[in-house]
């Protein structure tokens, strides 16, 4: 059974267990799904309300966008766990002979690269979604402004958690160009996500 098919209670119990998966990477993707759902909720609460007729078309577009984002993040709850499993499988490969050790080392490096790219996709998707969240909070139903703020905070949690997983995974990768590329991306995304959340929080506090 996939993690996404568990009930929330079952997922939390599995996360709380002594098994390494699901872990922080899956939880980060889950946070992204929650952020997407809350964003859609704010848009839905805007449609049909007096004073928001001019933005209804855009709200419908955002709802459709969030449907795709929910699917993406939910799928990544499992993808993160699966990528971790590939790394563990590579470490279990035989290494008695020089040839076996070489094959094992190559498999580990390949698995680590894949395990780094999966959370990077989550972080990039989350950063892109932040602009949509900001838009829906600014244009949407003012009675749902705090829900929108929770959305952007959940989105930043998804991003930061994913980036931490990228950073830990690239620490064991020997391809220095690959590591440099992902490190630069991590730094940029972290900086941008933090600034967007802070700007949104300041705006919300001044408009409550």
C-alpha positions in Angstrom: 0.0 0.0 0.0 1.2 3.5 -0.9 1.7 6.1 1.9 -0.8 8.3 0.1 -3.5 5.6 0.6 -3.2 5.5 4.3 -5.6 7.4 6.6 -4.1 10.5 8.2 -3.9 8.7 11.6 -2.2 5.6 10.0 0.3 7.9 8.2 1.1 9.7 11.5 1.5 6.4 13.4 3.8 5.1 10.7 5.8 8.3 10.8 6.1 8.1 14.5 7.4 4.5 14.4 11.1 3.6 14.5 11.3 3.0 10.7 13.2 5.6 8.7 10.4 6.0 6.2 8.2 7.9 6.0 10.4 10.7 7.3 11.0 14.4 6.9 11.0 14.3 3.1 7.6 12.7 2.9 6.3 15.0 5.6 7.6 18.0 3.6 5.6 16.8 0.6 2.6 16.4 2.8 3.0 20.0 4.0 3.0 21.1 0.3 -0.3 19.2 -0.3 -1.8 20.9 2.8 -0.7 24.3 1.5 -2.2 23.6 -1.9 -5.5 22.5 -0.4 -5.7 25.6 1.8 -5.0 27.8 -1.2 -7.8 26.2 -3.1 -10.1 26.7 -0.1 -9.4 30.4 -0.1 -10.2 30.6 -3.8 -13.4 28.6 -3.4 -14.5 30.8 -0.5 -14.0 33.8 -2.9 -16.2 32.6 -5.8 -19.8 33.8 -5.6 -19.1 36.3 -2.8 -20.2 39.9 -3.2 -17.3 42.2 -4.2 -15.2 39.5 -5.8 -16.9 39.1 -9.2 -13.9 40.6 -11.0 -11.5 37.9 -9.7 -13.7 34.8 -10.1 -12.1 33.8 -13.3 -8.7 33.9 -11.7 -9.9 32.0 -8.7 -11.2 29.2 -10.9 -7.7 29.0 -12.5 -6.1 28.9 -9.1 -8.4 26.0 -8.1 -7.4 24.0 -11.1 -3.7 24.8 -10.5 -4.0 23.6 -6.9 -5.7 20.4 -8.0 -2.5 19.6 -10.0 -0.3 20.7 -7.1 -2.1 18.5 -4.7 -1.6 15.5 -7.0 2.1 16.4 -7.3 2.8 16.7 -3.6 0.8 13.6 -2.7 2.7 11.6 -5.2 5.9 12.9 -3.7 5.0 11.6 -0.3 5.7 8.2 -1.8 8.5 9.3 -4.2 10.6 10.5 -1.3 10.3 7.2 0.6 11.0 5.3 -2.6 14.1 7.3 -3.4 15.4 6.6 0.1 14.8 2.9 -0.3 16.9 2.9 -3.5 19.8 4.4 -1.5 19.5 1.7 1.2 19.3 -1.0 -1.5 22.5 0.3 -3.1 24.3 0.2 0.3 23.3 -3.4 0.7 25.0 -4.5 -2.6 27.9 -6.9 -2.3 31.4 -5.3 -2.1 33.7 -8.3 -1.6 35.6 -7.9 -4.8 37.0 -4.8 -6.4 34.5 -5.1 -9.2 31.6 -5.5 -6.8 32.8 -2.5 -4.8 33.0 -0.4 -7.9 29.5 -1.3 -9.0 28.2 -0.7 -5.5 29.8 2.7 -5.3 28.4 3.7 -8.7 24.9 2.6 -7.6 25.2 4.5 -4.4 26.2 7.7 -6.2 23.4 7.3 -8.7 20.8 6.7 -6.0 22.0 9.6 -4.0 21.7 11.9 -7.0 18.1 10.7 -7.5 17.3 11.1 -3.8 18.6 14.7 -4.1 16.6 15.6 -7.2 13.3 14.4 -5.8 13.1 16.8 -2.9 14.5 19.6 -5.1 11.5 19.2 -7.3 9.3 19.6 -4.2 11.2 22.7 -3.2 11.0 24.3 -6.7 7.2 23.5 -6.9 6.7 25.0 -3.5 8.5 28.2 -4.3 6.5 28.7 -7.5 3.3 28.1 -5.6 4.2 30.9 -3.1 3.4 33.5 -5.7 0.0 32.0 -6.3 -0.7 31.9 -2.5 0.3 35.6 -2.2 -2.0 36.4 -5.1 -5.0 34.5 -3.7 -4.6 36.2 -0.3 -4.3 39.6 -1.8 -7.3 39.2 -4.2 -9.4 36.6 -2.4 -12.0 36.6 0.4 -10.7 38.7 3.2 -12.4 36.5 5.8 -10.0 33.7 4.8 -6.8 35.7 5.0 -5.5 33.8 7.9 -6.1 30.5 6.1 -4.0 31.8 3.3 -1.3 32.7 5.8 -1.3 29.2 7.2 -1.0 28.0 3.6 2.1 30.0 2.9 3.7 28.9 6.2 2.9 25.3 5.3 4.4 25.9 1.9 7.6 27.3 3.4 7.8 24.3 5.7 7.6 22.0 2.7 10.3 24.0 0.9 12.7 24.1 3.9 12.2 20.5 4.7 12.8 19.5 1.1 15.9 21.6 0.9 17.4 20.0 4.1 16.9 16.6 2.5 18.7 17.9 -0.7 21.6 19.2 1.4 22.1 16.0 3.4 21.9 13.8 0.3 24.4 15.9 -1.7 26.9 15.7 1.2 27.8 12.2 0.1 28.0 12.9 -3.7 31.4 13.0 -5.4 30.3 14.9 -8.5 31.3 18.3 -7.5 29.6 20.1 -10.3 26.3 18.4 -9.4 26.8 19.4 -5.8 27.6 23.0 -6.6 24.6 23.3 -8.8 22.2 22.0 -6.2 23.8 24.0 -3.4 23.3 27.2 -5.4 19.7 26.3 -6.0 19.2 25.5 -2.3 20.6 28.8 -1.2 18.5 30.8 -3.7 15.2 29.0 -3.0 15.7 29.2 0.8 16.4 33.0 0.5 13.4 33.6 -1.8 11.0 31.5 0.2 12.0 33.2 3.5 11.6 36.6 2.0 8.2 35.8 0.5 6.8 34.4 3.8 8.1 37.4 5.8 6.6 39.8 3.3 3.2 38.0 3.4 3.2 37.7 7.2 3.9 41.5 7.6 1.1 42.3 5.1 -1.4 40.0 6.9 -0.6 41.4 10.3 -1.2 44.9 9.0 -4.5 44.0 7.4 -6.2 41.9 10.1 
